[in-house]
Amino acid sequence: MVQKKLIKIKKIKSKIIQGEFGNGKYYGYGKKKIISLVKFETNSKFFGYGESLVGIYSPDLFKVNVNYLSKFFLNKNIDNAIKEVQAIQNNKFFFYQGLIKSILSSFEIALLSLKSKVESRSLADTINKVFFNNKLLKKKLLMCIQVQVLLKVILMI
């Protein structure tokens, strides 16, 4: 088995795919459906794909921004690249919503896909491990569940 720490992101590609779609009356697509993908390639056989809604509305902006964001991820291992997504998203002024946020989400999807392949686990298990293996987050979720149960009990009285 390949040691995951040795697997590094070597290339990030953007790809726009389009095809015929519906009658032209669906969310401004016209008669073409456009899908924007990112592909994370590594120094091993593994790769991961992510998808962003941005390419539907502006394929050129998608490509430009994928190229810009790529510099933050190249030559990093998968775990550090996932941490980088989270660090970039902490910049609320630029990355909290909108175009860049959507592209970062496609990066995150591609990295989680890649991580699940490398670790030979399902994508659901990988997401659980990355996002819910945090004790503080588990405490917050448990508190939310307890509050919801309490509210239901109060409303039943």
C-alpha positions in Angstrom: 0.0 0.0 0.0 1.2 3.5 -0.8 2.0 5.7 2.2 -0.6 8.5 2.0 1.9 11.1 3.4 4.0 10.6 0.3 1.1 11.2 -2.1 1.3 14.8 -3.2 -1.0 16.9 -5.4 0.9 17.4 -8.7 -1.7 18.9 -11.0 -5.1 20.5 -10.8 -7.1 20.6 -14.1 -10.3 22.3 -14.9 -12.6 20.9 -17.5 -15.9 22.2 -18.9 -18.3 19.6 -20.4 -21.4 20.5 -22.2 -24.2 18.7 -23.9 -27.8 19.1 -25.0 -30.3 19.6 -22.2 -34.0 20.1 -21.9 -36.1 22.7 -23.6 -34.0 25.7 -22.7 -36.3 26.8 -19.8 -34.3 25.5 -16.8 -32.3 28.0 -14.7 -30.9 29.9 -17.6 -29.0 27.0 -19.1 -30.4 27.5 -22.6 -30.3 24.3 -24.6 -26.8 23.4 -23.4 -26.1 21.9 -20.0 -22.6 22.9 -18.8 -20.7 21.1 -16.0 -17.5 22.4 -14.6 -15.1 19.8 -13.1 -11.8 19.9 -11.3 -9.4 17.0 -11.3 -6.7 16.6 -8.7 -3.9 14.5 -10.0 -1.2 13.1 -7.7 2.3 11.7 -8.0 0.7 8.3 -7.8 -2.1 6.6 -9.6 -4.8 8.3 -7.5 -7.0 11.2 -8.6 -10.1 12.9 -7.4 -12.9 14.9 -9.1 -15.1 17.7 -7.9 -17.9 19.7 -9.5 -18.8 23.4 -9.3 -21.9 25.3 -10.3 -19.8 28.3 -11.4 -18.9 26.9 -14.8 -22.5 26.8 -15.8 -22.8 30.6 -15.7 -19.2 31.6 -16.4 -16.8 28.9 -17.7 -14.0 31.4 -18.3 -14.1 32.6 -14.7 -14.2 29.1 -13.5 -10.9 28.2 -15.3 -9.2 31.4 -14.2 -10.1 31.0 -10.6 -9.2 27.2 -10.6 -5.7 28.2 -11.9 -5.4 30.9 -9.2 -6.5 28.7 -6.3 -4.3 25.8 -7.5 -1.1 27.4 -6.2 -2.3 26.9 -2.6 -2.6 23.1 -3.1 0.2 21.9 -5.4 2.9 19.7 -3.8 0.9 19.2 -0.6 -0.3 15.9 0.7 -4.0 15.3 0.9 -4.5 16.0 4.6 -2.6 19.3 4.3 -4.6 20.2 1.2 -7.9 19.6 3.0 -6.6 21.8 5.9 -5.7 24.5 3.3 -9.3 24.5 2.0 -10.5 25.1 5.5 -7.9 27.8 6.2 -8.9 29.7 2.9 -12.5 29.4 3.8 -11.8 31.3 7.1 -11.2 34.4 5.1 -14.8 35.5 5.2 -14.3 38.6 3.1 -13.3 36.8 0.0 -14.3 33.2 0.4 -17.5 33.0 2.5 -19.9 32.8 -0.4 -20.2 33.2 -4.1 -17.9 32.2 -7.0 -14.7 31.4 -5.1 -16.7 29.5 -2.4 -18.3 27.3 -5.0 -14.9 26.6 -6.6 -13.4 25.8 -3.2 -16.2 23.4 -2.6 -15.3 21.6 -5.8 -11.7 21.4 -4.5 -12.9 20.0 -1.3 -15.1 17.4 -3.0 -12.1 16.3 -5.2 -9.8 16.0 -2.2 -12.4 14.0 -0.2 -12.8 11.7 -3.2 -9.1 11.4 -3.5 -8.7 10.7 0.2 -11.4 8.0 0.1 -9.6 6.2 -2.8 -6.2 6.3 -1.1 -7.5 5.1 2.2 -9.8 2.4 0.5 -12.9 3.6 2.4 -16.2 4.9 1.2 -16.7 8.6 0.6 -19.3 8.7 3.4 -16.7 7.2 5.9 -14.1 9.7 4.7 -16.4 12.7 5.2 -17.3 11.4 8.6 -13.7 10.9 9.5 -12.6 14.4 8.3 -15.5 16.5 9.6 -17.1 14.6 12.5 -14.0 13.1 14.1 -13.6 16.3 15.9 -14.6 16.1 19.6 -15.6 19.7 19.9 -17.8 19.4 16.8 -19.4 16.2 18.2 -20.2 18.1 21.4 -21.8 20.9 19.5 -23.8 18.5 17.4 -24.9 16.6 20.5 -26.0 19.9 22.1 -28.0 20.8 19.0 -29.7 17.4 19.1 -30.4 17.7 22.8 -31.9 21.2 22.3 -34.1 19.8 19.5 -35.4 17.0 21.7 -36.0 19.4 24.5 -38.0 21.7 22.2 -40.1 18.8 21.0 -40.9 17.8 24.6 -41.8 21.4 25.5 -44.0 21.8 22.4 -45.8 18.5 23.3 -46.7 19.8 26.8 
